[in-house]
């Protein structure tokens, strides 16, 4: 049994599942959590521990960490991959849906991290990997609440990194762009669901939903490889993007004026919605 232990959330599909498999193959003892346990049976067959987990439920988070502690002597790594994207114009999206977005992407994630931190502090080592998005550093139409949740996650990650550095704990942010997972379909379905037929933004939402998958080129396995690169680095960077295009987008967001960046994102939106 490995002496390295990892927790991976959102492990029933996409980046979470690919990461759980990669870490297992690299010798970690992996504890994978997700709401849909039935979709993790293949992980269990490979020797990965699976656990029902709803990150928005504090009792579920506590039970998950207690289960890990009952079977392992330490926790070396947590990959917070659970999350979802809710799309829609800010005028249209209900406040309840906006709160759901933050409950999953921010509050649930941080609650689970709070439970793991005392264990990592006691062993004076550990790595916390938060799956954000390139959206955590930019903005665009129809994704305000999703990007807001990722901006919040990145700010919390930055603060946490400074707080726990003296305990030998690293905090790393991964910023995928468009990834070939269920995320895209869920996001586009949410976009149409959140946009009423008589909405002033219906035409834009329909055009974006029709063309929104064009930039989804990165595979979950590539993101898992990026995570592995980050956690094995002697001095990990604070942020990792998967490719040159995403790196350039982040640089543009930091270097261009807001007016100029508005124009850049407007051009990208036109390209995506072009039939």
C-alpha positions in Angstrom: 0.0 0.0 0.0 1.3 3.4 -0.9 2.5 5.8 1.8 1.2 8.7 -0.3 -2.6 9.4 0.1 -4.8 11.5 -2.1 -8.4 12.7 -2.0 -10.1 13.6 -5.2 -13.5 15.1 -5.4 -15.9 15.2 -8.4 -14.4 11.8 -9.4 -17.4 10.3 -11.1 -16.5 11.9 -14.5 -14.2 14.3 -16.3 -11.1 15.9 -14.7 -11.8 14.3 -11.3 -12.1 10.8 -12.6 -9.0 11.2 -14.9 -7.0 12.6 -12.0 -8.0 9.8 -9.6 -6.8 7.2 -12.2 -3.6 9.1 -12.9 -2.7 9.4 -9.2 -3.5 5.7 -8.6 -1.3 4.7 -11.5 1.5 6.9 -10.0 1.3 5.0 -6.8 -1.0 7.0 -4.6 -3.6 5.5 -2.4 -6.6 7.4 -3.8 -9.9 8.1 -2.1 -12.4 9.3 -4.7 -15.6 11.1 -3.8 -18.7 12.1 -5.8 -22.4 12.2 -5.6 -22.9 9.5 -8.3 -21.2 6.5 -6.7 -22.5 4.1 -9.4 -20.3 5.9 -11.9 -17.2 5.2 -10.0 -17.4 1.4 -10.0 -14.7 1.2 -12.6 -12.4 3.1 -10.2 -13.2 0.7 -7.4 -12.3 -2.2 -9.7 -8.9 -0.6 -10.2 -8.3 -0.5 -6.4 -9.4 3.1 -5.8 -11.5 3.8 -2.7 -14.9 5.3 -3.6 -17.2 7.2 -1.3 -20.5 9.0 -1.8 -19.8 12.7 -1.4 -21.8 15.9 -1.7 -19.5 18.8 -1.0 -22.4 21.1 -0.3 -23.3 19.0 2.7 -21.0 19.5 5.7 -22.0 16.2 7.2 -21.1 14.4 4.0 -17.7 16.1 3.9 -17.0 15.2 7.5 -18.0 11.5 6.9 -15.7 11.4 3.9 -12.6 12.7 5.8 -13.4 10.4 8.7 -13.5 7.4 6.4 -10.1 8.4 4.9 -8.6 8.7 8.4 -10.0 5.3 9.4 -8.2 3.7 6.5 -5.0 5.8 6.1 -2.5 7.4 8.4 -2.1 10.7 6.5 -3.4 12.9 3.7 -0.8 14.2 1.3 -2.9 15.7 -1.4 -6.4 16.9 -2.0 -7.6 17.7 -5.5 -10.8 19.8 -5.3 -12.4 19.0 -8.7 -16.1 19.0 -7.8 -17.8 21.9 -9.5 -20.2 22.9 -12.2 -20.8 25.9 -14.5 -24.1 27.7 -14.6 -24.5 30.0 -17.6 -26.9 32.8 -18.3 -27.3 36.6 -18.5 -27.1 38.2 -15.0 -30.6 39.7 -15.5 -32.0 36.2 -16.1 -30.3 33.9 -13.6 -32.2 33.4 -10.4 -30.5 34.2 -7.1 -31.1 30.7 -5.9 -29.1 29.3 -8.9 -26.3 31.8 -8.2 -26.2 30.6 -4.6 -26.0 27.0 -5.8 -23.0 27.9 -8.0 -21.2 29.3 -5.0 -22.3 26.4 -2.7 -20.5 23.9 -4.9 -17.6 25.9 -6.3 -16.6 27.9 -3.3 -18.3 27.1 0.1 -18.4 23.3 -0.3 -14.9 23.1 -1.6 -13.5 25.3 1.3 -15.5 23.3 3.9 -13.8 20.1 2.8 -10.4 21.8 2.7 -10.9 23.1 6.3 -11.4 19.5 7.4 -8.2 18.3 5.7 -6.0 21.2 6.9 -5.5 20.1 10.5 -4.3 16.7 9.3 -1.8 18.4 6.9 -0.6 20.8 9.5 0.0 18.0 12.0 2.2 16.2 9.5 3.8 19.5 8.4 3.2 18.7 4.7 0.6 18.5 2.1 -0.7 19.9 -1.3 -4.1 21.4 -2.0 -5.0 21.6 -5.7 -8.0 23.7 -6.5 -9.5 23.2 -10.0 -10.5 26.7 -11.0 -10.8 27.9 -14.6 -9.2 30.4 -16.9 -12.4 32.2 -16.1 -11.0 32.8 -12.7 -8.9 35.6 -14.2 -11.1 36.8 -17.0 -14.8 37.7 -17.7 -17.2 37.3 -20.6 -21.0 37.6 -21.3 -23.4 34.9 -20.1 -21.0 33.5 -17.5 -21.0 36.1 -14.7 -21.9 33.9 -11.8 -19.6 31.0 -12.9 -16.7 33.3 -13.3 -17.5 35.1 -10.1 -17.3 31.8 -8.2 -13.9 31.0 -9.8 -12.6 34.5 -9.0 -13.7 33.9 -5.4 -12.0 30.5 -5.4 -8.7 32.0 -6.7 -8.7 34.8 -4.1 -9.3 32.3 -1.3 -6.6 30.0 -2.7 -4.1 32.9 -2.8 -4.9 33.9 0.8 -4.8 30.2 2.0 -1.4 29.7 0.2 0.1 32.5 2.3 -1.5 31.3 5.5 -0.4 27.7 5.3 3.1 28.1 3.7 4.8 28.0 7.1 3.2 24.6 7.8 4.8 23.1 4.7 1.6 23.1 2.7 1.3 24.1 -1.0 -1.8 25.6 -2.5 -2.0 25.2 -6.3 -4.6 26.6 -8.8 -5.3 24.7 -12.0 -7.0 26.9 -14.7 -8.4 24.7 -17.5 -10.1 26.3 -20.5 -12.6 24.3 -22.6 -12.3 20.7 -21.6 -13.9 17.7 -23.3 -16.1 16.6 -20.4 -19.8 16.6 -19.4 -19.2 20.2 -18.1 -19.8 21.7 -21.5 -23.1 20.0 -22.0 -24.3 20.8 -18.5 -23.2 24.5 -18.9 -25.0 24.8 -22.3 -28.2 23.1 -20.9 -28.1 25.4 -17.9 -27.7 28.4 -20.3 -30.9 27.5 -22.2 -32.7 26.6 -19.0 -31.8 30.0 -17.3 -32.8 32.0 -20.4 -36.6 32.6 -20.8 -38.0 32.4 -24.3 -38.9 36.1 -24.1 -35.5 37.1 -22.7 -33.7 40.1 -24.2 -30.6 37.8 -24.3 -32.3 34.7 -25.9 -30.7 35.2 -29.3 -27.3 35.5 -27.8 -27.8 32.5 -25.5 -29.0 30.3 -28.4 -26.1 31.3 -30.6 -23.6 30.6 -27.9 -25.2 27.3 -26.9 -25.0 26.2 -30.5 -21.3 27.1 -30.9 -20.0 27.0 -27.4 -18.3 23.6 -27.7 -15.9 24.7 -30.4 -13.2 25.7 -28.0 -13.4 22.5 -25.9 -10.3 20.7 -27.1 -8.4 19.7 -24.0 -8.9 16.2 -22.6 -9.4 15.4 -18.9 -6.3 13.2 -19.2 -4.3 16.3 -20.2 -5.5 18.2 -17.2 -4.7 15.2 -15.0 -1.1 15.2 -16.4 -0.9 19.0 -15.7 -2.0 18.3 -12.1 0.6 15.6 -11.8 3.3 18.0 -13.1 2.2 20.6 -10.5 2.2 18.2 -7.5 5.6 16.7 -8.4 7.3 20.0 -8.9 9.9 20.9 -6.3 8.6 24.4 -6.1 5.1 24.4 -7.7 3.8 27.5 -9.4 0.8 29.2 -8.0 -1.2 28.7 -11.2 -1.1 26.4 -14.2 -2.9 26.7 -17.6 -3.0 23.8 -20.0 -1.8 25.4 -23.2 -0.3 28.4 -24.9 -3.7 29.9 -25.9 -4.9 29.9 -22.2 -1.6 31.4 -21.1 -1.9 34.2 -23.6 -5.5 34.9 -22.6 -4.5 35.3 -18.9 -1.6 37.6 -19.9 -4.0 39.6 -22.0 -6.4 40.0 -19.1 -3.5 41.3 -16.9 -1.8 43.6 -19.5 -4.6 45.0 -21.6 -6.9 47.9 -20.6 -10.4 46.8 -19.6 -11.8 48.4 -22.8 -9.4 46.5 -25.0 -10.1 43.3 -23.2 -13.8 43.9 -23.6 -13.1 44.0 -27.4 -11.0 40.8 -27.3 -13.7 38.9 -25.5 -16.4 40.4 -27.8 -14.5 39.1 -30.8 -14.2 35.6 -29.3 -17.9 35.7 -28.6 -18.6 36.6 -32.2 -16.4 33.7 -33.4 -18.2 31.2 -31.2 -21.7 32.4 -32.1 -21.0 32.6 -35.9 -23.1 30.1 -37.8 
